[in-house]
Each structure stands twice: as structure tokens, then as C-alpha cells.
Amino acid sequence: MPAMHNHPEATAPGPKEHFVMLYHAALAIMNRMNIDDLLPAVMEHAASAYNARDGFIDLLDEEKEALITRFGTGKYQQLIGTTRNFTQGASGEVYRTGAACAVRSNTIAANNEPPLVIAVPLAANQKIIGVLGVELPGESSQPAPGLDWLEHLSRLASIALDNSYHYSMVEKELMVRKWVEAAFQVSEERYKTLVDNIGVGITLINRDMEMTSVNKQLQKWLPHIEAQLRPKCYRMFANAATICDNCPVTKTFETGSINEKIHTMLVGGQTRFFRIVAWPVIHKNGFVGEVIEMVEDITERRKTEEQLLKLSRAVEQTSSSVIIVDTDNCIEYVNKTFSQITGYTPSEITGKKVSILRSELTPAAVYQSIRPAIIAGNEWHGELHNRKKNGESYWVSISASPIRNNENEITHYVSIQEDITLRKQMEEELTIKNKRLEEALAELERTQVRLVQQEKLAGIGHLAAGVAHEINNPLGFVLSNFATLMKYLDRIGDVLTSYHECKTFMSQSQDPEIQQWIRKLEDLEQAKKLGVILADMPELIKESNDGLERVGNIVKELRAFSRVDQQNNFDAYDLNGGLESTLLMARNEIKYNAEVVKELGNLPLIQAVGGSVNQVLLNILVNAAQAIKAKQQSGMGRIRVKTYHDTAYVYCEIEDSGAGIPADHLNKIFNPFFTTKPVGQGTGLGLSISYDIIVNKHHGDITVQSVLGEGTTFTVKLPIAQ
């Protein structure tokens, strides 16, 4: 907000009496040396000149880095002692620009116009030390002076404030000065009695910086002091070899003025804060001969101020909105977060009713429930749909509670508010788009299941491929050696044939020795069962050869079934071949429970991810075998596998004679995690993944028909071309 000089509403030409008023104001305030008398006098003349009821004087507190309202009239009286930062209201504007200004108040006058507040700086030594402000009434029966009159008054007040500064110390300082001055007029014994019992440290320092006198309190803090030895003050206070930086004693000797400094010392093993004030002792010739130094322990006060400052900064910097209102629901304080959220500056909102934030979006009953709760001394928690300065609505979560004084009376109410607009918007979107989000969630679940299953299948595939590889290598050796062995056996057979021919021929001989050898050979053949061996050998060789071919086929189908490298690649796929491979893989699960009847048609090749389709077929076949087993029927069950096609699709029906599926479960069996199996025997993911593979991945369809107690038929429909 820019500074405004000679505002048209504040610069009406003043009559001659205005200068007389300024003269009387000067006489009244220049004679007041006590700041507590001075401020009311300044405010009285300023308000009287403008026929105003409301006004304030804010003074700078350098330690707190803030403007404090030291005096106020009218509605500003309740702000006495409160802290304003350098950006709030007229005071902040004056402090920031260094110039007088005129701004509109945040309250509404009788003429429905916000009253004008004029404010001017109070300055000393080219530094702003405060702000003087007056709120002009809407209508006045007498002409008011212009803004320049208040500026003249502020210059007089600034001089008076600077003069009274050294006379408005705390009461202890005034007592010290009075008692020390009296000490020069009384006996040494009375002097010591005075200065030893005032509760602060006192020492007298000469121009050589020697401490010539020390009271008991200072000796308690600095027990090593021996005044009779005239120790150097900088050695006692700072253990330094030279005069301390920014020494108030040195300044007092140089200027003859009162100076002070905050100093830290180690007392009793603890660091404590002391306020040191130096007063000149003027000799008759006007020469500063000595300095009286007062040492006051301000450790506890400083800790309290630091705690208050931390609290003030925490409130100002918190991410939550903080609002303090009086018992009439008028806003007295808001923090920076509140302004950022609502768009109202502190100067705009202060003094307004808290109802300015209300909107028709929150039921009136909710607002009406707040005040009775906190008046009763309870906290109120809830959510409100309020309105910003620009008309936008926003949601807040509020915790409101009363503030009590020392007499347990409620003086104010504080409200901590969290902006939950984003959360509410998200909740509203969740409500509006609930169905869409449910579908998205279902799709997410399917995707998650698919990813998990793909990872699992990939792991199994790698394992199966590895197993197939490990089996295939020695199988190759066995097949090769078996082929060689068969050749060898053929040759042995040829030799045995010749052997039998020779034996037959030799048996005709009449030689006893030859006959004896023939009998030995026949006995040996009979003992070794050569005839049985020769009779069984062809069948054994055939069975062994069939077994090796079967192992070879299993390895081949295992490798084909586990085609990990083609899990997401569409390629030419033979559905009948996939069924044969899958039946081979499921043989161990099926052979003890059911007989398989195959009715395979002549099918064209289709475009598909073979490994994924095989996974679907395996899942249905295993489920069929388990359903037959669960039925606990006498004898073997039956699984019928049928394939056929039309112009666009190939079909595979897998029918079992198992227990069947209840009718109320048929519309759920493709849902993730739904299973009809006992706990621990099924994850409920198999058919969900199968549905995803056939319907979503291959753009086909999978249907089910079932009769409870008779069996179930699954039909897989796959497009020939993608």
C-alpha cells in the first residue's frame, strides 16, 4: 500500500486555531519526562485536534523486532501490549516507507464507509522509533487539521520521547539514581546501607576504569572482586586485558549521557544475562569525574521474552491459519497463513466480524453450534465451507477454544484452521467418479495379478527350460548309445544264430567228447535262460525305445510350454498341438482321476501367444481333474476335450464330470481371489488370469456352463487373426 501525503480527506485547510492547539500540545508534552505520562498526553491532543475517539501509539521493540502498541484509545485500547509486525496496517506502512500515510480502516462507519486512519512516524536520531495514528470520524462538527498538523505533533512527540527515554527506565533504575545521588550527601555507612539492599549490582568507576566501590549484590555475582585493590572493570566483567567493545562506561565518560549494554557472564557455572547501565557523575565544573554502573540480572526476563518471541514466530510461521477474536466475535489477530489462504490482509480483516468468512455452503446450524460450545469452555472441532475475499469457497478443519485470563474469565477465542480444500475436492471427485474408479481399481487388480503371474510364470519357465536342458543333454547320450547297443545286439543275434546252427550240426556227431560239450552248452543255456532272454529281448528293446521317445517328447513339450521368450509375442499357434502339450504336462494330475476323451478337429493356425494360451488350458484341465477328485465318485471320471472352428474363430471345449459349480458362483468365478476350493487349496487367481489372457490379451472369450453334481464345461474362443 503506497504512502499517501495530503490525502484529500485528511488535508482540509485548518484554521488559525489549529496552530494554537499545536502550541498548547507542545507545552503539555515537553514538560512530561515520564513516558507513561507522555504517551497519554500526546494521544489526548492528537485525538482532540481531529475530534477522534480512536487512536494509537506503537513503539519499536528492537529485541522483539516488532511494533508494540504502548498506548491506545477507543477500540485501540484493547490492543495495548500486543505486537504488530512491520507489514500490518497503517503502522506497518509507515515503518516500511518511513513516511506518513492515510489508509482505510477495516471497520465500517455509520455512513457505510470505512473510516480513514492517518498515521505518521515517530523518529529520533534519524531512526523510526514508533508510529502515531488517529482514526478520523465519519462526520465532524468542526474542521479538522490536515495531515501536516499530525506530522508537526509527531516531531514534538519524538523529541519528548527521546528526552524521556532516560527518565522512563524501570523503577529500580530510578531508585538507583536517586539513592546514589543521595549517597554523596549522607555518611558512608548510610550510603552502603542504601546500595547494598536494592537487589541490583552497583559499582563506582573512575576515569582509569577502576572499580572504587562495589555493593554486596555485585560481590555475590563476582566474588573475586576486591574493591580496595581498585580492579579494572573490564578484567572483572570480561576477564579481558583491554576495554570491552561497545563499553557503556567509556561512552558515558565521552558523552556525559546514559548508556547501556547487554552482557553475559558465567555465574555459578551458568551463563547469565545482565543489563549494564552507566550514569555520569557530574562534578561541579561540569566534568564527568566518575560513572555509576548498575548491573541487573535479566536472565529470567530474557528467557521469558525469548519464549514469547518463539511462540509469536511459531504462530506467525505455522502452516495452519490462526485467528484470535474477542468475545464479540471481532477479529483481533490473524497470521500470515490465514492471509495467504483467504486473501484478506491483517489490516483488512482486523476488527471485522468473523462471520465475514461464512458461506451459504455450510448449514447455519453448524455455525450456530460453535459459540455455545466454546463459551461453555469446551473445544469445538469441525469442518466449515467458508468463502475467501475473492468469493471462492474453501474448506477448513477447525479447532476453536476459549482463552482465559488469570481470573479464569474468557477474554478471547482462538481458532486453529487447516485448509482441507484439496482433500474435500478429492473426496468429491471420488464420490462423483466412484464407478469409474472401481473399474480402474478392478483393472489395476487384474494388471497386478497378471504381472505377478507373469513373473511367476517366467520363473517357472526359466526353471522348466533349465530342467529340460539338463535332461536333454544326458538323454542325447542315452539315445545315441541305445542306438549303438541295438546294432551290437543285432550282431550278437547273428552270432547266436550261427552258434545254434553249429550246435545242431555237431549234435549229429557220434563222438562222445563232442556230445559231452553239447550237453554242457545246453545245460548252460537252460541255467542262464538263454531262450527266455532271446524271446524277451525284442519286446524289451521296443519298450525301452518307446520310453526314451516319450522322455524326449516330454522334454520337447516342456521346452515348448515354457517359451518364456515368447510370453508377449503373437506368433502362429496350433491349438491342437497346444492341447497335446498341455495334456502331457497335466498327465500326472489327470491319470489318477479321469480318462481323457479327445475330439480334435482340423484347425487352422491362429495368431496367439502360445505360452499364455497353454497356461489357460492347463489351468482348466487341472481344475477339471481336481473337481472330479473332489466329487469322490467310484471309478474314473471323464474329461472330454473338443476343438472346432468357424470362419473367424477356433473353439476349445473342456468338459468334466466333476462336482459342478453352484449357480450363484458362476458370475464370480472370473473375479480375482474368488475360489470355491477349501482354504489353503486355491488362490482364486487362476481363472481371473485366464479371463485376462483370453479376453483382454487375445480379444477372445471364455464362458462356463455347469450343473451342480454333474459337471462343468468351459469354452475358450480365440480369433484366428488378431
C-alpha positions in Angstrom: 0.0 0.0 0.0 1.8 3.2 -1.1 2.2 6.1 1.3 -0.2 9.0 0.7 0.6 12.6 1.5 -2.0 15.3 1.5 -4.9 12.9 1.1 -8.0 14.9 0.1 -10.0 13.6 3.0 -7.2 14.4 5.5 -5.8 17.7 4.3 -8.7 20.1 4.6 -7.2 23.6 5.3 -7.0 24.3 9.0 -7.9 27.5 10.8 -5.5 29.6 12.9 -6.7 27.8 16.0 -5.0 24.6 14.8 -1.6 26.3 15.3 -2.7 27.4 18.8 -3.7 23.8 19.5 -0.2 22.7 18.4 1.4 25.3 20.7 -0.6 24.1 23.7 0.2 20.5 22.8 3.9 21.3 22.8 3.7 23.0 26.2 1.9 19.9 27.6 4.1 17.2 26.3 7.5 18.8 26.5 7.2 19.0 30.3 6.4 15.3 30.7 9.6 13.3 31.3 7.9 10.0 32.3 6.9 8.0 29.2 3.7 6.7 31.0 2.6 10.4 31.3 3.9 11.5 27.9 2.0 9.0 25.7 -1.5 9.7 27.1 -0.8 13.4 26.7 0.3 13.1 23.0 -2.7 10.9 22.2 -5.1 13.3 24.0 -4.0 16.3 21.9 -4.0 14.3 18.7 -7.5 12.9 19.2 -8.8 16.3 20.4 -7.4 18.0 17.3 -9.2 15.6 14.9 -12.3 15.2 17.2 -11.4 11.5 17.1 -12.3 8.7 19.6 -9.9 6.1 18.3 -6.1 6.4 18.2 -2.9 4.6 18.9 0.9 4.9 19.6 3.0 2.0 18.5 6.7 1.9 19.6 9.5 -0.2 18.2 10.9 -3.0 20.3 14.3 -3.8 18.7 14.8 -7.1 20.6 11.4 -8.4 19.5 11.8 -6.9 16.0 8.2 -5.7 16.2 6.0 -2.7 16.8 4.2 -2.8 20.2 1.1 -0.8 20.9 2.1 1.2 24.0 -1.0 3.3 24.2 -4.4 3.4 22.6 -7.8 5.0 22.9 -11.3 3.8 21.8 -11.1 0.5 20.1 -7.3 0.5 20.1 -7.2 0.4 23.9 -7.7 -3.3 23.8 -4.6 -3.7 21.6 -2.2 -2.2 24.3 0.7 -4.6 24.8 0.1 -6.5 21.5 2.7 -7.0 18.9 2.4 -5.9 15.3 4.9 -7.0 12.6 6.3 -4.5 10.1 3.7 -5.3 7.5 0.4 -4.9 9.4 -1.9 -2.0 8.9 -1.0 1.7 9.0 1.9 1.1 11.4 3.5 -1.3 9.0 3.0 1.0 6.1 4.7 3.9 7.9 7.5 1.8 9.3 8.2 0.3 5.8 8.1 3.6 3.9 9.3 6.0 6.6 6.5 8.4 5.6 3.1 9.4 6.7 0.1 7.7 5.2 -3.6 7.6 5.1 -5.4 4.2 4.8 -8.9 2.9 5.1 -9.8 1.1 8.3 -11.2 -2.4 8.2 -14.3 -1.5 10.1 -17.5 0.2 8.7 -18.6 3.5 10.0 -22.2 4.8 10.3 -22.2 6.1 6.7 -21.3 2.6 5.4 -17.8 3.9 4.5 -14.7 2.5 6.2 -13.2 5.3 8.3 -9.8 6.9 7.4 -6.8 6.2 9.5 -3.9 8.7 9.3 -0.5 7.7 10.7 2.8 9.5 11.0 6.3 8.2 12.0 7.9 9.0 15.4 11.7 9.3 14.8 14.8 10.0 16.8 18.4 10.3 15.6 17.2 9.7 12.0 15.6 6.4 13.0 12.0 5.4 13.3 11.1 4.6 16.9 7.3 4.4 16.5 4.1 5.4 14.8 1.3 7.8 15.9 -2.1 7.2 14.4 -5.6 8.6 14.6 -8.8 7.2 13.1 -10.9 10.1 11.7 -14.6 10.1 12.5 -17.0 9.9 9.5 -18.6 13.3 10.3 -17.3 16.2 12.5 -18.9 19.4 13.6 -15.5 21.2 13.5 -12.9 21.5 10.7 -10.0 19.1 11.2 -6.4 20.0 10.6 -4.6 18.4 7.8 -2.1 15.5 7.9 0.8 18.0 8.2 -0.5 19.1 11.7 -0.2 15.5 12.9 3.3 15.4 11.4 4.3 18.5 13.4 2.9 16.9 16.5 4.8 13.7 15.8 8.1 15.7 15.6 7.4 17.3 19.0 6.4 13.9 20.4 9.6 12.4 19.0 11.7 15.0 20.8 9.8 14.4 24.0 10.1 10.7 23.7 13.9 11.0 23.2 14.2 13.2 26.2 12.1 11.0 28.4 13.8 7.8 27.4 16.5 8.1 30.1 13.8 9.0 32.6 11.4 6.2 31.8 13.7 3.3 32.9 12.2 0.7 35.2 11.6 1.7 38.8 14.8 0.1 40.0 16.9 2.3 37.8 15.2 5.4 39.1 15.7 4.2 42.6 19.4 3.5 42.0 19.9 7.0 40.6 18.1 8.7 43.4 19.9 6.6 46.1 23.3 7.0 44.6 22.9 10.8 44.4 21.8 10.8 48.0 24.9 8.8 48.9 27.0 11.9 48.3 25.0 13.8 50.9 25.0 11.2 53.7 27.5 9.3 55.6 29.4 6.4 54.1 27.6 4.0 56.4 24.2 5.1 55.2 25.4 5.0 51.6 26.4 1.4 51.9 23.1 0.5 53.5 21.2 2.0 50.6 23.1 0.5 47.7 23.6 -2.9 49.4 19.8 -3.6 49.6 18.4 -2.6 46.3 18.7 -6.0 44.6 20.9 -4.9 41.7 24.7 -4.7 41.4 26.2 -1.2 41.9 29.8 -0.1 41.3 31.6 3.3 41.0 34.2 3.5 38.3 36.8 6.3 37.9 38.3 7.6 34.7 41.0 4.9 34.9 38.3 2.3 34.6 38.9 1.2 38.2 36.1 -0.1 40.4 36.4 2.1 43.5 33.3 0.8 45.2 31.1 -2.3 44.9 27.9 -3.3 46.6 27.1 -6.7 48.1 24.9 -7.9 45.3 27.6 -7.4 42.7 30.1 -9.2 45.0 27.7 -12.2 45.1 27.9 -12.4 41.3 31.6 -11.6 41.2 33.0 -12.9 44.4 36.6 -12.4 43.3 36.2 -8.6 43.4 38.3 -6.7 46.0 37.2 -3.1 45.7 40.1 -1.9 47.9 42.5 -3.1 45.2 40.7 -0.9 42.6 40.5 -3.7 39.9 39.8 -2.8 36.3 36.2 -3.2 35.4 36.9 -5.0 32.1 39.0 -7.6 34.0 36.2 -8.3 36.5 33.4 -8.4 34.0 35.0 -9.9 30.9 38.4 -11.2 32.1 39.9 -9.0 29.3 43.2 -7.2 29.1 41.7 -4.1 27.4 38.4 -2.2 27.5 35.4 -4.1 26.2 33.9 -3.5 22.8 30.9 -1.1 23.0 31.7 -0.2 26.6 28.9 1.9 28.1 31.2 3.3 30.7 33.6 4.7 28.1 30.7 6.2 26.2 29.4 7.9 29.3 32.8 9.4 30.0 33.0 10.6 26.4 29.4 12.0 26.0 28.1 12.6 29.5 25.0 10.6 28.6 23.4 7.4 30.0 24.4 4.3 28.1 23.7 0.7 28.5 24.7 -2.8 27.2 23.6 -6.4 27.5 26.4 -8.5 28.8 26.8 -12.3 29.6 28.8 -13.6 32.5 29.4 -17.1 33.9 27.9 -17.1 37.4 27.9 -20.3 39.5 28.8 -22.3 36.4 25.8 -21.0 34.4 25.8 -18.3 31.7 23.5 -15.4 32.8 22.4 -12.2 31.1 23.0 -8.8 32.7 21.8 -5.4 31.7 24.5 -2.8 32.5 23.6 0.9 32.7 26.2 3.6 33.1 25.3 7.1 34.6 27.6 10.0 34.6 28.6 11.6 38.0 29.0 15.3 37.1 31.4 17.3 39.2 30.7 21.0 40.0 32.8 22.2 37.0 30.6 20.0 34.6 33.3 17.4 34.2 32.3 13.7 34.3 34.5 12.5 37.1 33.1 9.1 37.7 30.5 6.7 36.3 27.9 4.8 38.3 27.3 1.4 36.8 24.2 -0.6 37.6 24.2 -4.3 36.9 20.8 -6.0 36.7 20.3 -9.8 36.2 17.8 -10.1 33.3 18.3 -13.8 32.6 14.8 -14.9 33.6 13.2 -12.0 31.8 15.2 -12.7 28.7 14.3 -16.3 28.8 10.6 -15.3 29.1 10.9 -12.9 26.2 12.7 -15.4 24.1 10.0 -18.0 24.8 7.3 -15.4 23.9 9.2 -14.5 20.8 9.5 -18.1 19.8 5.8 -18.6 20.4 5.0 -15.5 18.4 7.1 -16.6 15.5 5.8 -20.1 15.6 2.2 -18.8 15.4 3.2 -16.5 12.6 5.1 -19.1 10.6 2.9 -22.1 11.2 1.3 -23.7 8.1 -2.1 -23.5 9.9 -4.3 -20.5 9.9 -4.5 -18.8 13.4 -7.4 -16.4 14.2 -8.0 -14.7 17.6 -11.3 -13.0 18.1 -12.8 -11.1 21.1 -15.9 -12.0 22.9 -17.9 -10.0 20.4 -16.6 -12.2 17.6 -14.5 -9.4 16.2 -11.2 -10.5 14.7 -8.1 -9.1 16.5 -5.3 -11.2 15.0 -4.7 -13.4 12.0 -1.4 -14.9 11.0 0.4 -14.9 7.6 -1.0 -18.3 6.6 -4.6 -17.0 7.0 -3.9 -14.1 4.7 -2.3 -16.4 2.1 -5.4 -18.7 2.1 -8.2 -16.2 2.3 -6.7 -13.2 0.5 -7.5 -10.8 3.4 -4.6 -8.8 4.8 -4.4 -8.3 8.5 -5.3 -4.6 8.2 -8.4 -5.6 6.1 -9.7 -8.2 8.4 -8.8 -6.9 11.9 -12.0 -5.5 13.6 -14.3 -7.4 11.2 -16.8 -10.0 12.5 -15.6 -13.5 11.9 -18.9 -14.1 10.1 -17.3 -12.3 7.1 -15.8 -15.7 6.2 -19.1 -17.6 6.3 -20.7 -19.0 3.2 -24.1 -20.4 2.4 -22.4 -23.7 1.6 -22.2 -24.6 5.3 -25.5 -25.0 7.1 -26.3 -22.2 9.6 -26.8 -24.8 12.4 -23.2 -25.7 12.1 -22.0 -22.1 12.6 -24.5 -21.7 15.5 -23.1 -24.7 17.3 -19.6 -23.3 17.6 -20.2 -20.4 20.1 -22.2 -22.2 22.7 -19.5 -24.9 22.9 -16.6 -22.6 23.4 -18.5 -20.3 25.7 -19.0 -23.4 27.9 -15.2 -23.7 28.0 -15.0 -26.7 25.6 -13.1 -27.1 22.4 -15.1 -27.3 19.1 -13.9 -29.4 16.3 -15.4 -29.5 12.9 -15.2 -28.7 9.2 -16.5 -25.5 7.6 -17.1 -24.5 4.0 -16.0 -20.8 4.1 -15.5 -18.1 1.5 -12.4 -16.1 0.5 -12.1 -12.4 -0.2 -12.3 -13.1 -3.9 -15.5 -15.1 -3.5 -14.0 -18.5 -3.9 -15.1 -21.2 -1.4 -12.6 -23.2 0.6 -12.8 -25.9 3.2 -11.2 -25.7 6.6 -10.9 -28.1 9.5 -11.2 -26.1 12.7 -10.3 -26.4 16.3 -11.7 -23.5 18.3 -11.2 -22.9 22.1 -11.5 -20.2 24.7 -8.6 -18.0 26.1 -8.9 -17.2 29.8 -7.3 -14.6 32.0 -5.8 -15.0 35.5 -9.4 -14.8 36.9 -10.5 -17.7 34.7 -12.6 -15.3 32.6 -13.0 -15.9 28.9 -11.4 -12.9 27.1 -10.9 -14.2 23.6 -11.3 -17.2 21.4 -8.6 -18.8 19.3 -9.2 -20.9 16.2 -6.6 -23.1 14.5 -7.6 -23.9 10.9 -6.2 -26.3 8.4 -7.0 -25.8 4.7 -8.5 -29.1 3.6 -9.9 -27.8 0.3 -7.8 -30.2 -1.8 -8.8 -33.1 0.4 -12.5 -32.2 0.0 -12.1 -31.8 -3.7 -10.6 -35.2 -3.9 -13.4 -36.7 -1.8 -15.9 -35.1 -4.1 -14.2 -36.5 -7.1 -14.1 -39.9 -5.5 -17.8 -39.7 -4.9 -18.7 -38.5 -8.4 -16.4 -40.9 -10.2 -16.8 -43.8 -7.9 -17.9 -46.2 -10.6 -15.1 -45.3 -12.9 -12.6 -45.6 -10.1 -14.0 -49.0 -9.2 -13.5 -50.1 -12.7 -10.0 -48.7 -12.7 -9.3 -50.4 -9.4 -10.5 -53.7 -10.9 -8.3 -53.2 -13.9 -5.4 -52.4 -11.6 -6.0 -55.6 -9.7 -6.1 -57.6 -12.9 -2.9 -55.9 -14.1 -1.3 -56.6 -10.7 -2.4 -60.2 -10.8 -1.2 -60.5 -14.4 2.2 -59.0 -13.6 2.6 -61.3 -10.6 1.6 -64.3 -12.5 3.8 -63.3 -15.4 6.7 -63.0 -13.1 5.8 -66.4 -11.5 5.3 -68.0 -15.0 8.6 -66.5 -16.1 10.3 -68.0 -13.1 8.7 -71.4 -13.7 9.5 -71.1 -17.4 13.2 -70.5 -16.7 13.2 -73.4 -14.3 11.4 -75.7 -16.8 13.7 -74.7 -19.6 16.7 -75.4 -17.3 15.3 -78.7 -16.3 14.6 -79.6 -19.9 18.1 -78.6 -20.9 19.7 -80.7 -18.1 17.6 -83.7 -19.1 18.1 -83.3 -22.8 21.9 -83.5 -22.7 22.2 -86.9 -21.0 19.1 -88.1 -22.9 21.0 -87.4 -26.1 23.8 -89.6 -24.8 21.4 -92.4 -23.9 19.6 -92.3 -27.2 22.9 -92.4 -29.1 24.3 -95.2 -27.0 20.9 -97.1 -27.2 21.0 -97.0 -31.0 24.6 -98.4 -30.9 23.5 -101.0 -28.4 20.7 -102.2 -30.7 23.3 -102.6 -33.5 25.5 -104.6 -31.2 22.6 -106.8 -30.2 21.7 -107.4 -33.8 25.3 -108.6 -34.3 25.2 -110.8 -31.2 21.9 -112.2 -32.5 23.7 -113.1 -35.8 26.4 -114.9 -33.9 23.9 -116.7 -31.7 22.1 -117.9 -34.8 25.3 -119.3 -36.2 26.0 -120.8 -32.8 22.7 -122.7 -32.8 23.3 -123.9 -36.4 26.7 -125.2 -35.4 25.3 -126.9 -32.3 22.6 -128.6 -34.3 25.1 -129.8 -36.8 27.5 -131.0 -34.1 24.8 -132.9 -32.2 24.7 -135.4 -35.1 28.2 -136.5 -34.3 28.8 -139.8 -32.5 31.9 -138.6 -30.9 31.4 -138.9 -27.0 33.5 -135.8 -26.3 31.5 -133.7 -28.7 28.3 -134.9 -27.2 29.6 -134.1 -23.8 30.3 -130.4 -24.9 26.9 -130.2 -26.4 25.2 -131.3 -23.2 27.3 -128.7 -21.3 26.2 -125.9 -23.6 22.5 -127.0 -23.3 22.8 -127.1 -19.5 24.4 -123.6 -19.5 21.6 -122.2 -21.8 19.0 -123.7 -19.6 20.7 -122.3 -16.4 21.1 -118.8 -17.9 17.6 -118.9 -19.5 19.0 -118.0 -22.8 15.8 -118.9 -24.6 13.7 -116.6 -22.4 16.2 -113.8 -22.9 16.2 -114.1 -26.6 12.4 -114.2 -26.6 12.0 -111.1 -24.4 14.8 -109.1 -25.9 12.8 -107.6 -28.9 10.0 -106.5 -26.6 12.4 -105.1 -24.0 14.2 -103.2 -26.7 10.9 -101.9 -28.1 9.7 -100.7 -24.7 13.0 -99.1 -23.9 12.9 -97.3 -27.2 9.3 -96.1 -26.6 10.3 -94.9 -23.1 13.2 -92.9 -24.5 11.0 -91.4 -27.2 8.5 -90.5 -24.5 11.1 -88.8 -22.4 12.3 -86.9 -25.5 8.7 -85.8 -26.2 8.2 -84.6 -22.6 11.4 -82.6 -22.8 10.3 -81.1 -26.1 6.9 -80.2 -24.8 8.3 -78.9 -21.6 10.5 -76.5 -23.6 7.7 -75.5 -25.8 5.3 -75.0 -22.9 7.8 -72.7 -21.1 8.5 -70.4 -24.1 9.5 -67.5 -21.8 11.0 -65.6 -24.6 7.6 -65.5 -26.4 5.3 -64.7 -23.4 4.2 -61.4 -25.1 4.8 -62.1 -28.7 2.0 -63.2 -31.0 3.0 -66.0 -33.4 1.5 -68.8 -35.4 -0.1 -71.2 -32.9 -1.6 -74.7 -33.3 -4.4 -75.1 -30.7 -4.4 -78.9 -31.1 -0.7 -79.0 -30.6 -1.0 -76.8 -27.5 -3.7 -79.1 -26.1 -1.5 -82.2 -26.7 1.4 -80.4 -24.9 -0.8 -79.3 -22.1 -2.3 -82.8 -21.6 1.2 -84.2 -21.4 2.1 -81.6 -18.8 -1.1 -82.3 -16.8 -0.9 -86.1 -17.2 0.2 -86.8 -13.7 -2.7 -84.7 -12.3 -5.3 -86.3 -14.5 -4.3 -90.0 -14.8 -5.4 -91.0 -11.3 -8.8 -89.2 -11.5 -10.1 -89.3 -15.1 -9.9 -90.6 -18.6 -9.4 -88.1 -21.4 -11.5 -88.3 -24.5 -10.1 -86.2 -27.4 -12.3 -85.0 -30.2 -9.9 -82.7 -32.1 -11.0 -81.1 -35.3 -8.8 -80.0 -38.2 -7.9 -76.4 -37.1 -6.1 -73.6 -38.9 -3.1 -71.9 -37.3 -4.1 -68.8 -35.3 -2.2 -65.7 -34.1 -1.6 -66.1 -30.4 0.9 -66.1 -27.5 1.3 -69.8 -27.3 2.7 -69.9 -23.7 -0.2 -67.9 -22.4 -2.9 -70.0 -24.1 -1.2 -73.1 -22.9 -1.4 -71.7 -19.3 -5.2 -71.2 -19.7 -5.7 -74.7 -21.0 -3.5 -76.2 -18.2 -5.4 -74.3 -15.6 -8.8 -75.5 -16.9 -7.6 -79.1 -17.2 -6.1 -79.2 -13.7 -9.3 -77.6 -12.3 -11.3 -80.3 -14.1 -9.2 -83.1 -12.6 -9.5 -81.6 -9.1 -13.3 -81.2 -9.5 -13.6 -84.9 -10.4 -11.4 -85.9 -7.4 -13.5 -83.7 -5.1 -16.7 -85.5 -6.2 -15.3 -88.7 -4.7 -17.1 -90.9 -7.2 -16.5 -94.6 -7.7 -14.4 -95.3 -10.7 -12.6 -92.9 -13.0 -14.2 -89.7 -14.1 -14.2 -88.3 -17.7 -12.6 -85.2 -19.3 -13.8 -84.5 -22.9 -11.7 -82.2 -25.0 -13.2 -81.0 -28.2 -11.9 -78.4 -30.8 -13.6 -77.0 -33.9 -13.7 -73.7 -35.8 -15.7 -71.3 -38.0 -14.6 -68.6 -40.4 -13.3 -66.3 -37.7 -12.7 -68.3 -34.5 -11.4 -71.5 -33.2 -13.0 -73.1 -30.2 -11.9 -75.5 -27.4 -14.5 -77.1 -25.1 -13.2 -78.8 -22.0 -16.0 -80.8 -20.2 -15.6 -82.7 -16.9 -17.8 -85.0 -14.9 -16.9 -83.3 -11.6 -18.9 -81.8 -8.8 -20.1 -78.8 -10.7 -20.3 -75.1 -9.7 -23.3 -73.6 -7.8 -25.4 -71.2 -9.9 -24.8 -68.2 -7.6 -21.0 -68.6 -8.1 -20.9 -68.7 -11.9 -20.9 -64.9 -12.2 -18.0 -64.6 -9.7 -15.5 -67.3 -10.8 -13.5 -64.9 -13.0 -13.1 -62.3 -10.2 -9.7 -62.1 -8.7 -9.2 -64.0 -5.5 -12.6 -65.8 -5.7 -12.3 -69.6 -5.2 -14.7 -72.4 -4.4 -11.8 -74.6 -3.1 -11.2 -75.1 0.6 -8.9 -72.6 2.4 -5.2 -73.3 1.5 -6.0 -75.1 -1.7 -6.6 -72.2 -4.1 -5.6 -68.6 -4.6 -8.6 -67.6 -6.7 -6.2 -66.1 -9.4 -6.2 -68.9 -12.0 -9.5 -68.2 -13.7 -9.0 -64.4 -13.3 -5.7 -64.6 -15.1 -7.2 -67.0 -17.7 -10.0 -64.5 -18.4 -7.5 -61.7 -18.8 -5.3 -63.7 -21.2 -8.2 -64.8 -23.4 -10.5 -61.7 -23.3 -8.1 -58.8 -22.8 -4.9 -60.1 -24.4 -6.3 -62.1 -27.2 -9.7 -60.4 -27.8 -11.5 -63.7 -27.5 -14.0 -65.1 -25.0 -14.2 -67.7 -22.2 -17.6 -69.0 -21.0 -18.7 -71.5 -18.5 -21.7 -73.8 -18.1 -22.2 -76.0 -15.1 -24.8 -78.3 -13.4 -24.2 -78.9 -9.8 -23.4 -82.5 -9.2 -23.0 -83.3 -12.9 -20.1 -81.4 -14.2 -18.8 -78.2 -15.9 -17.9 -77.1 -19.4 -15.5 -74.3 -20.2 -15.4 -73.0 -23.8 -12.4 -71.0 -25.0 -13.0 -68.9 -28.1 -9.9 -67.4 -29.9 -9.8 -65.3 -33.1 -7.9 -66.8 -36.0 -6.4 -63.4 -36.8 -5.6 -60.6 -34.5 
